[in-house]
Amino acid sequence: MSYKIQNLVASSNLETTLDLYNLAAAIPDVEYEPEQFPGAIFKLKEPKVTLLLFKNGKLIISGASNEDDIVAGIKKATKLINEIQKEVKIKKSVNYTIVNLVATSNLNKPVDLFQAAVTLDDIEYEPEQFPGAIIRIHNPKITILLFKNGKMICAGAKSEADIKKSITVVKKLLKDNNSEGEEKLSFKPEKKAIAKKSVKKK
């Protein structure tokens, strides 16, 4: 099953103290209003990502759709910052840690969320509050929003492998929940995740 990365968030460290006031004054795309937020906001146009810069040299980069954008964004920001603060070193390789990966996917078939919530121990579904069902997977630790048209949003992943595994878990849950005679989804079996259900059996 295919999926598309919508947002990738990563953290990194420039390993030196940053003069955020000076950076905001010298770089047009840097905004710094410490009374509202402790970090400076650095928006790049290419790649189209946003970096949050902190005085201790740590940074958070978001808005990327792949890891290449993460690397390119950090390198470009580092180069621009280096022109203002020479103590910020430009490195050939970029060290970063993915802290959140959001992706979308589609089962390409409708899902009976009421039936799934009643018969499975892994789904929370309260349509009065939210139109989708919430599936909380614990290994890997990911939250999936599943909608009746088969579309899914996966959040909290640390890698694409986590995304693939979580989609497999959902397919397994729904396959096991299919009534006799219904078309079953094709997948490789995975261990079920544990979560709470909010719809009680009648």
Contacts in CASP RR format, 6 or more apart in sequence:
PFRMAT RR
TARGET T0000
AUTHOR 0000-0000-0000
METHOD contacts of the structure
MODEL  1
MSYKIQNLVASSNLETTLDLYNLAAAIPDVEYEPEQFPGAIFKLKEPKVT
LLLFKNGKLIISGASNEDDIVAGIKKATKLINEIQKEVKIKKSVNYTIVN
LVATSNLNKPVDLFQAAVTLDDIEYEPEQFPGAIIRIHNPKITILLFKNG
KMICAGAKSEADIKKSITVVKKLLKDNNSEGEEKLSFKPEKKAIAKKSVK
KK
1 105 0 8 1.000
1 106 0 8 1.000
1 107 0 8 1.000
1 167 0 8 1.000
1 171 0 8 1.000
2 105 0 8 1.000
2 106 0 8 1.000
3 103 0 8 1.000
3 104 0 8 1.000
3 105 0 8 1.000
3 154 0 8 1.000
3 163 0 8 1.000
3 164 0 8 1.000
3 167 0 8 1.000
4 103 0 8 1.000
4 104 0 8 1.000
4 105 0 8 1.000
5 65 0 8 1.000
5 66 0 8 1.000
5 101 0 8 1.000
5 102 0 8 1.000
5 103 0 8 1.000
5 160 0 8 1.000
5 163 0 8 1.000
6 65 0 8 1.000
6 102 0 8 1.000
6 103 0 8 1.000
6 104 0 8 1.000
6 153 0 8 1.000
7 62 0 8 1.000
7 63 0 8 1.000
7 64 0 8 1.000
7 65 0 8 1.000
7 100 0 8 1.000
7 101 0 8 1.000
7 102 0 8 1.000
8 62 0 8 1.000
8 63 0 8 1.000
8 64 0 8 1.000
8 65 0 8 1.000
8 66 0 8 1.000
8 67 0 8 1.000
8 69 0 8 1.000
8 70 0 8 1.000
8 98 0 8 1.000
8 100 0 8 1.000
8 101 0 8 1.000
8 102 0 8 1.000
9 60 0 8 1.000
9 61 0 8 1.000
9 62 0 8 1.000
9 63 0 8 1.000
9 64 0 8 1.000
9 98 0 8 1.000
9 99 0 8 1.000
9 100 0 8 1.000
9 101 0 8 1.000
10 60 0 8 1.000
10 61 0 8 1.000
10 62 0 8 1.000
10 64 0 8 1.000
10 70 0 8 1.000
10 96 0 8 1.000
10 97 0 8 1.000
10 98 0 8 1.000
10 99 0 8 1.000
11 58 0 8 1.000
11 59 0 8 1.000
11 60 0 8 1.000
11 61 0 8 1.000
11 96 0 8 1.000
11 97 0 8 1.000
11 99 0 8 1.000
12 58 0 8 1.000
12 59 0 8 1.000
12 61 0 8 1.000
12 74 0 8 1.000
12 94 0 8 1.000
12 95 0 8 1.000
12 96 0 8 1.000
12 97 0 8 1.000
13 57 0 8 1.000
13 58 0 8 1.000
13 59 0 8 1.000
13 95 0 8 1.000
14 57 0 8 1.000
14 58 0 8 1.000
14 59 0 8 1.000
14 78 0 8 1.000
14 81 0 8 1.000
14 88 0 8 1.000
14 89 0 8 1.000
15 57 0 8 1.000
15 89 0 8 1.000
16 57 0 8 1.000
16 85 0 8 1.000
16 87 0 8 1.000
16 88 0 8 1.000
16 89 0 8 1.000
17 55 0 8 1.000
17 56 0 8 1.000
17 57 0 8 1.000
18 40 0 8 1.000
18 53 0 8 1.000
18 54 0 8 1.000
18 55 0 8 1.000
18 56 0 8 1.000
18 57 0 8 1.000
18 81 0 8 1.000
18 85 0 8 1.000
18 88 0 8 1.000
19 84 0 8 1.000
19 85 0 8 1.000
20 30 0 8 1.000
20 32 0 8 1.000
20 34 0 8 1.000
20 39 0 8 1.000
20 40 0 8 1.000
20 53 0 8 1.000
20 54 0 8 1.000
20 55 0 8 1.000
21 32 0 8 1.000
22 84 0 8 1.000
22 85 0 8 1.000
23 30 0 8 1.000
23 32 0 8 1.000
23 40 0 8 1.000
23 42 0 8 1.000
23 53 0 8 1.000
23 81 0 8 1.000
23 84 0 8 1.000
23 85 0 8 1.000
24 30 0 8 1.000
24 31 0 8 1.000
24 32 0 8 1.000
24 40 0 8 1.000
26 83 0 8 1.000
26 84 0 8 1.000
27 42 0 8 1.000
27 80 0 8 1.000
27 81 0 8 1.000
27 84 0 8 1.000
29 42 0 8 1.000
29 43 0 8 1.000
29 44 0 8 1.000
29 45 0 8 1.000
30 40 0 8 1.000
30 41 0 8 1.000
30 42 0 8 1.000
30 53 0 8 1.000
31 40 0 8 1.000
31 41 0 8 1.000
31 42 0 8 1.000
31 43 0 8 1.000
32 39 0 8 1.000
32 40 0 8 1.000
32 41 0 8 1.000
38 54 0 8 1.000
38 55 0 8 1.000
39 52 0 8 1.000
39 53 0 8 1.000
39 54 0 8 1.000
39 55 0 8 1.000
40 52 0 8 1.000
40 53 0 8 1.000
40 54 0 8 1.000
41 50 0 8 1.000
41 51 0 8 1.000
41 52 0 8 1.000
41 53 0 8 1.000
42 50 0 8 1.000
42 51 0 8 1.000
42 52 0 8 1.000
42 53 0 8 1.000
42 77 0 8 1.000
43 49 0 8 1.000
43 50 0 8 1.000
43 51 0 8 1.000
44 50 0 8 1.000
44 51 0 8 1.000
44 73 0 8 1.000
44 76 0 8 1.000
44 77 0 8 1.000
46 76 0 8 1.000
47 64 0 8 1.000
47 68 0 8 1.000
47 69 0 8 1.000
47 72 0 8 1.000
47 73 0 8 1.000
47 76 0 8 1.000
48 63 0 8 1.000
48 69 0 8 1.000
49 61 0 8 1.000
49 62 0 8 1.000
49 63 0 8 1.000
49 64 0 8 1.000
49 69 0 8 1.000
49 70 0 8 1.000
49 73 0 8 1.000
50 61 0 8 1.000
50 62 0 8 1.000
50 63 0 8 1.000
51 59 0 8 1.000
51 60 0 8 1.000
51 61 0 8 1.000
51 73 0 8 1.000
51 74 0 8 1.000
51 77 0 8 1.000
52 59 0 8 1.000
52 60 0 8 1.000
52 61 0 8 1.000
52 62 0 8 1.000
53 59 0 8 1.000
53 77 0 8 1.000
53 81 0 8 1.000
59 74 0 8 1.000
59 77 0 8 1.000
60 99 0 8 1.000
61 70 0 8 1.000
61 73 0 8 1.000
61 74 0 8 1.000
61 77 0 8 1.000
61 96 0 8 1.000
63 69 0 8 1.000
64 70 0 8 1.000
64 73 0 8 1.000
67 98 0 8 1.000
70 94 0 8 1.000
70 96 0 8 1.000
70 98 0 8 1.000
71 94 0 8 1.000
71 96 0 8 1.000
74 94 0 8 1.000
74 96 0 8 1.000
75 90 0 8 1.000
75 94 0 8 1.000
78 88 0 8 1.000
78 89 0 8 1.000
78 90 0 8 1.000
78 91 0 8 1.000
79 90 0 8 1.000
81 88 0 8 1.000
82 88 0 8 1.000
82 89 0 8 1.000
82 90 0 8 1.000
98 158 0 8 1.000
98 159 0 8 1.000
99 158 0 8 1.000
100 155 0 8 1.000
100 156 0 8 1.000
100 157 0 8 1.000
100 158 0 8 1.000
101 154 0 8 1.000
101 155 0 8 1.000
101 156 0 8 1.000
101 157 0 8 1.000
101 158 0 8 1.000
101 159 0 8 1.000
101 160 0 8 1.000
101 162 0 8 1.000
101 163 0 8 1.000
102 153 0 8 1.000
102 154 0 8 1.000
102 155 0 8 1.000
102 156 0 8 1.000
102 157 0 8 1.000
103 153 0 8 1.000
103 154 0 8 1.000
103 157 0 8 1.000
103 160 0 8 1.000
103 163 0 8 1.000
104 151 0 8 1.000
104 152 0 8 1.000
104 153 0 8 1.000
104 154 0 8 1.000
105 151 0 8 1.000
105 152 0 8 1.000
105 154 0 8 1.000
105 163 0 8 1.000
105 167 0 8 1.000
106 150 0 8 1.000
106 151 0 8 1.000
106 152 0 8 1.000
107 150 0 8 1.000
107 151 0 8 1.000
107 152 0 8 1.000
107 170 0 8 1.000
107 171 0 8 1.000
107 174 0 8 1.000
107 185 0 8 1.000
108 150 0 8 1.000
109 150 0 8 1.000
109 183 0 8 1.000
109 185 0 8 1.000
110 148 0 8 1.000
110 149 0 8 1.000
110 150 0 8 1.000
111 133 0 8 1.000
111 146 0 8 1.000
111 147 0 8 1.000
111 148 0 8 1.000
111 149 0 8 1.000
111 150 0 8 1.000
111 174 0 8 1.000
112 148 0 8 1.000
113 123 0 8 1.000
113 125 0 8 1.000
113 127 0 8 1.000
113 132 0 8 1.000
113 133 0 8 1.000
113 146 0 8 1.000
113 147 0 8 1.000
113 148 0 8 1.000
114 125 0 8 1.000
114 199 0 8 1.000
115 177 0 8 1.000
116 123 0 8 1.000
116 125 0 8 1.000
116 133 0 8 1.000
116 173 0 8 1.000
116 174 0 8 1.000
116 177 0 8 1.000
117 123 0 8 1.000
117 124 0 8 1.000
117 125 0 8 1.000
117 133 0 8 1.000
117 197 0 8 1.000
117 198 0 8 1.000
117 199 0 8 1.000
118 197 0 8 1.000
118 199 0 8 1.000
118 200 0 8 1.000
118 201 0 8 1.000
118 202 0 8 1.000
119 177 0 8 1.000
119 201 0 8 1.000
120 173 0 8 1.000
120 177 0 8 1.000
120 197 0 8 1.000
121 194 0 8 1.000
121 195 0 8 1.000
121 196 0 8 1.000
121 197 0 8 1.000
122 135 0 8 1.000
122 136 0 8 1.000
122 137 0 8 1.000
122 173 0 8 1.000
122 192 0 8 1.000
122 193 0 8 1.000
122 194 0 8 1.000
122 195 0 8 1.000
122 197 0 8 1.000
123 133 0 8 1.000
123 134 0 8 1.000
123 135 0 8 1.000
123 146 0 8 1.000
123 173 0 8 1.000
123 195 0 8 1.000
123 197 0 8 1.000
123 199 0 8 1.000
124 133 0 8 1.000
124 134 0 8 1.000
124 135 0 8 1.000
124 136 0 8 1.000
124 195 0 8 1.000
124 196 0 8 1.000
124 197 0 8 1.000
124 198 0 8 1.000
124 199 0 8 1.000
125 132 0 8 1.000
125 133 0 8 1.000
125 134 0 8 1.000
125 197 0 8 1.000
125 198 0 8 1.000
125 199 0 8 1.000
126 198 0 8 1.000
126 199 0 8 1.000
131 147 0 8 1.000
131 148 0 8 1.000
132 145 0 8 1.000
132 146 0 8 1.000
132 147 0 8 1.000
132 148 0 8 1.000
133 145 0 8 1.000
133 146 0 8 1.000
133 147 0 8 1.000
134 143 0 8 1.000
134 144 0 8 1.000
134 145 0 8 1.000
134 146 0 8 1.000
135 143 0 8 1.000
135 144 0 8 1.000
135 145 0 8 1.000
135 146 0 8 1.000
135 170 0 8 1.000
135 173 0 8 1.000
135 193 0 8 1.000
135 195 0 8 1.000
136 142 0 8 1.000
136 143 0 8 1.000
136 144 0 8 1.000
136 193 0 8 1.000
136 195 0 8 1.000
136 196 0 8 1.000
137 143 0 8 1.000
137 144 0 8 1.000
137 166 0 8 1.000
137 169 0 8 1.000
137 193 0 8 1.000
137 195 0 8 1.000
138 193 0 8 1.000
138 194 0 8 1.000
138 195 0 8 1.000
139 191 0 8 1.000
139 193 0 8 1.000
140 157 0 8 1.000
140 158 0 8 1.000
140 162 0 8 1.000
140 165 0 8 1.000
140 166 0 8 1.000
141 156 0 8 1.000
142 154 0 8 1.000
142 155 0 8 1.000
142 156 0 8 1.000
142 157 0 8 1.000
142 162 0 8 1.000
142 163 0 8 1.000
142 166 0 8 1.000
143 154 0 8 1.000
143 155 0 8 1.000
143 156 0 8 1.000
144 152 0 8 1.000
144 153 0 8 1.000
144 154 0 8 1.000
144 155 0 8 1.000
144 166 0 8 1.000
144 170 0 8 1.000
145 152 0 8 1.000
145 153 0 8 1.000
145 155 0 8 1.000
146 152 0 8 1.000
146 170 0 8 1.000
152 167 0 8 1.000
152 170 0 8 1.000
154 163 0 8 1.000
154 166 0 8 1.000
154 167 0 8 1.000
156 162 0 8 1.000
157 163 0 8 1.000
157 166 0 8 1.000
165 190 0 8 1.000
168 187 0 8 1.000
168 188 0 8 1.000
168 190 0 8 1.000
169 190 0 8 1.000
169 191 0 8 1.000
169 192 0 8 1.000
169 193 0 8 1.000
171 185 0 8 1.000
171 187 0 8 1.000
172 187 0 8 1.000
172 189 0 8 1.000
172 190 0 8 1.000
172 192 0 8 1.000
173 192 0 8 1.000
174 185 0 8 1.000
175 184 0 8 1.000
175 185 0 8 1.000
175 187 0 8 1.000
178 184 0 8 1.000
178 185 0 8 1.000
END
